[in-house]
Amino acid sequence: MELSIVIVNYKSWDDLGECLSSIAYLLSEQSRIKTEVIVVDNQSNDDKFDSFVTQFPQVQFVLNQGNFGFAHACNTGAALAKGQEFLFLNPDTKDPAQQIEKFWQLKQQYKVNLMTIKQDDGHGKIKKVFDIFPTALNSLGPIRAILRLLNPSKYSNARYCNDSFRDVDWVSGAALMITASDFKKLQGFSEQFWMYSEDVDLCFRANNNGMRVGFSADACIEHRHGGSSRINLATTALTKSEVVISKHVYATKNFRLLHAFVYHLFLLIFRFMPCILFKLISMLMPKSPKAIKIGALRFSILIQFYRNGLCGKGWQSVRTVGFKQ
């Protein structure tokens, strides 16, 4: 088996159906690479799992025992995979131009350990699929802008990069290809992350192990983004909160004490404090706008995270499999 595609699903059945249909060519006899597809469903609990098993008989479906996050589900799928290369693919991606074969060929050509390719939203808008490793300094927008002006080759804007190949710090987990042996050497994605930053962390550990991470604009897939993260206000607030939580987890895991402290402080000032304001406004205005309601919900989620951390339950999401109850 040359390629194992692992897709994590949570209530994204319409997107998943389109995704699986678009990559069906990889499972045909005409495919130039021997491929398997594994879908791990994070317990969607909406009675659609069995119908998809019937609809896509060539795909291996796995029903997870709970929604323990993207990293946990990816590791679950990878444990069953037999390919020499693993491709972790979002369910809201599509491959209408049959670019995954080219993606696989590019990775072999450039001999990198981890790689991604260009992604657009289907209407020509390019997605950010790589970046530099986060630090307390470059977490500030104005600083990032200055760095790009001073050294555009190092701090390239991923949305405007058309290089056939370039080495990068980290690549997005929405379409991340990694050699199976390297994934196992790195012990997979860290399950301290429930959602977001697990791809940055994987690439950071790969970099520390002397592995190369690359990007190529010579192949492109469609990625609409946000299918399962925007189902309703509560889900939107949850996913936006997990962005912040994952950054705290990343800093705690990978930064030295003083650096981590400054990074945590910046997150509190720029990401949490606005939520306090949203919470106060929502209390005074029960019929407040959607953005205010989401901000108020984010306050409740983040304050629980900070309270749990201070009480010794660990600085990670309550939804991760390793959270201390």
LUMVEXKOL-192816 format. One record per residue (C-alpha): x negated, y negated, z negated. Coordinates in steps of 0.25 Angstrom, whole numbers, padded with zeros to 4 digits, always signed. Layout:
// LUMVEXKOL-192816
XYZ;...
This chain:
// LUMVEXKOL-192816
+0000+0000+0000;-0006-0013+0004;+0004-0023-0001;+0013-0023-0013;+0023-0035-0014;+0029-0038-0028;+0041-0047-0029;+0047-0051-0042;+0062-0054-0042;+0072-0060-0051;+0086-0063-0046;+0080-0067-0033;+0087-0057-0024;+0090-0065-0012;+0076-0070-0011;+0071-0056-0014;+0079-0050-0003;+0074-0061+0007;+0060-0058+0002;+0060-0043+0004;+0067-0044+0017;+0056-0053+0022;+0045-0044+0018;+0051-0031+0022;+0042-0031+0034;+0031-0027+0025;+0038-0014+0021;+0040-0010+0036;+0031-0001+0044;+0027-0013+0052;+0020-0020+0040;+0005-0021+0041;+0003-0019+0027;+0009-0008+0018;+0018-0015+0008;+0027-0012-0004;+0037-0022-0010;+0040-0022-0025;+0051-0031-0031;+0052-0032-0046;+0065-0038-0051;+0064-0045-0064;+0077-0039-0069;+0086-0049-0061;+0099-0041-0067;+0108-0045-0056;+0111-0032-0050;+0104-0034-0037;+0091-0026-0039;+0097-0013-0034;+0103-0019-0022;+0089-0024-0018;+0083-0010-0021;+0093-0005-0010;+0091-0016+0000;+0076-0015+0000;+0072+0000-0002;+0057-0003+0002;+0055-0012-0009;+0052-0007-0023;+0061-0014-0034;+0057-0014-0048;+0067-0019-0059;+0059-0026-0070;+0064-0024-0085;+0065-0039-0087;+0061-0052-0081;+0047-0053-0087;+0042-0063-0077;+0036-0063-0063;+0022-0058-0068;+0028-0046-0075;+0036-0042-0063;+0024-0044-0053;+0016-0035-0062;+0028-0025-0062;+0028-0024-0047;+0013-0024-0046;+0012-0012-0055;+0020-0004-0044;+0013-0010-0032;+0004-0001-0024;-0001-0011-0014;-0016-0016-0013;-0010-0030-0013;+0001-0036-0021;+0010-0047-0016;+0018-0054-0027;+0030-0061-0019;+0041-0069-0024;+0055-0065-0020;+0058-0079-0015;+0047-0077-0004;+0050-0072+0010;+0040-0068+0021;+0048-0071+0034;+0036-0072+0043;+0030-0059+0037;+0018-0066+0031;+0015-0056+0019;+0007-0047+0029;-0002-0059+0033;-0003-0063+0018;-0008-0049+0015;-0018-0050+0027;-0023-0064+0022;-0026-0058+0008;-0034-0047+0014;-0041-0057+0023;-0045-0067+0013;-0049-0056+0002;-0042-0063-0009;-0037-0057-0022;-0024-0065-0023;-0017-0073-0012;-0005-0081-0008;+0000-0087+0005;+0008-0099+0009;+0022-0100+0005;+0033-0109+0010;+0048-0111+0006;+0054-0107+0020;+0055-0122+0023;+0041-0125+0025;+0038-0130+0011;+0025-0124+0006;+0024-0118-0008;+0012-0120-0018;+0006-0106-0018;-0008-0109-0024;-0014-0119-0033;-0026-0121-0043;-0026-0115-0057;-0018-0124-0067;-0026-0132-0077;-0021-0142-0087;-0027-0153-0078;-0021-0149-0065;-0008-0146-0071;-0005-0161-0070;+0000-0165-0056;-0008-0178-0054;-0021-0170-0057;-0017-0160-0047;-0015-0171-0037;-0028-0177-0040;-0035-0164-0039;-0029-0161-0025;-0034-0175-0020;-0048-0173-0026;-0050-0158-0021;-0039-0154-0011;-0047-0142-0007;-0047-0136-0021;-0033-0142-0026;-0025-0139-0013;-0010-0141-0012;-0005-0127-0009;+0007-0132-0002;-0003-0139+0009;-0013-0128+0010;-0014-0121+0023;-0027-0114+0022;-0028-0100+0028;-0035-0096+0014;-0039-0103+0002;-0044-0098-0012;-0034-0104-0023;-0033-0103-0038;-0019-0096-0039;-0008-0092-0029;+0007-0091-0031;+0013-0078-0036;+0025-0080-0026;+0016-0073-0015;+0004-0068-0022;-0005-0057-0016;-0015-0050-0024;-0024-0038-0023;-0018-0026-0031;-0031-0023-0038;-0033-0038-0042;-0019-0039-0047;-0022-0027-0056;-0035-0032-0060;-0028-0045-0065;-0018-0036-0072;-0007-0043-0064;+0001-0056-0067;+0001-0060-0082;+0014-0057-0088;+0012-0068-0098;+0019-0077-0087;+0034-0075-0084;+0035-0084-0072;+0025-0093-0065;+0009-0095-0067;+0007-0079-0067;+0001-0081-0053;-0008-0092-0057;-0013-0084-0069;-0015-0072-0060;-0024-0080-0050;-0031-0086-0062;-0035-0072-0067;-0038-0068-0053;-0048-0080-0052;-0054-0076-0065;-0057-0063-0060;-0064-0068-0047;-0052-0065-0038;-0048-0074-0026;-0034-0081-0024;-0031-0086-0011;-0020-0093-0002;-0017-0093+0013;-0008-0101+0021;-0009-0092+0033;+0003-0084+0028;+0016-0090+0022;+0028-0084+0015;+0041-0091+0011;+0044-0094-0003;+0057-0101-0007;+0053-0101-0022;+0062-0101-0035;+0072-0091-0031;+0074-0084-0045;+0069-0097-0053;+0080-0106-0049;+0093-0097-0051;+0098-0107-0062;+0094-0118-0071;+0090-0109-0082;+0081-0101-0073;+0075-0113-0067;+0072-0119-0081;+0066-0105-0084;+0057-0104-0072;+0052-0119-0074;+0049-0116-0089;+0041-0104-0085;+0033-0112-0076;+0028-0120-0088;+0028-0108-0097;+0019-0101-0087;+0009-0112-0087;+0008-0112-0102;+0005-0097-0101;-0005-0099-0090;-0013-0109-0098;-0012-0101-0111;-0017-0089-0103;-0028-0095-0095;-0033-0108-0101;-0042-0111-0113;-0036-0117-0125;-0038-0132-0123;-0035-0131-0108;-0022-0123-0111;-0018-0133-0122;-0019-0145-0112;-0011-0137-0102;+0000-0133-0112;+0001-0148-0116;+0002-0152-0102;+0014-0142-0100;+0020-0147-0112;+0020-0162-0108;+0023-0160-0093;+0032-0148-0093;+0039-0146-0106;+0041-0161-0111;+0050-0164-0099;+0059-0153-0103;+0061-0159-0117;+0066-0171-0110;+0075-0163-0101;+0080-0155-0114;+0084-0168-0120;+0091-0174-0108;+0099-0161-0106;+0104-0162-0121;+0109-0176-0119;+0114-0173-0105;+0121-0160-0104;+0124-0162-0089;+0110-0165-0086;+0104-0163-0072;+0098-0149-0068;+0084-0153-0070;+0086-0158-0084;+0094-0145-0088;+0082-0136-0082;+0072-0145-0090;+0080-0143-0103;+0081-0128-0101;+0065-0128-0098;+0064-0135-0112;+0071-0123-0119;+0062-0113-0112;+0049-0120-0114;+0052-0123-0129;+0054-0109-0131;+0041-0105-0124;+0033-0115-0133;+0040-0111-0146;+0037-0096-0143;+0023-0100-0140;+0021-0107-0153;+0028-0096-0161;+0018-0086-0156;+0026-0079-0146;+0017-0082-0134;+0015-0093-0124;+0023-0086-0113;+0037-0085-0107;+0047-0077-0116;+0050-0070-0103;+0037-0063-0102;+0036-0048-0105;+0025-0051-0116;+0032-0062-0123;+0033-0060-0139;+0047-0059-0143;
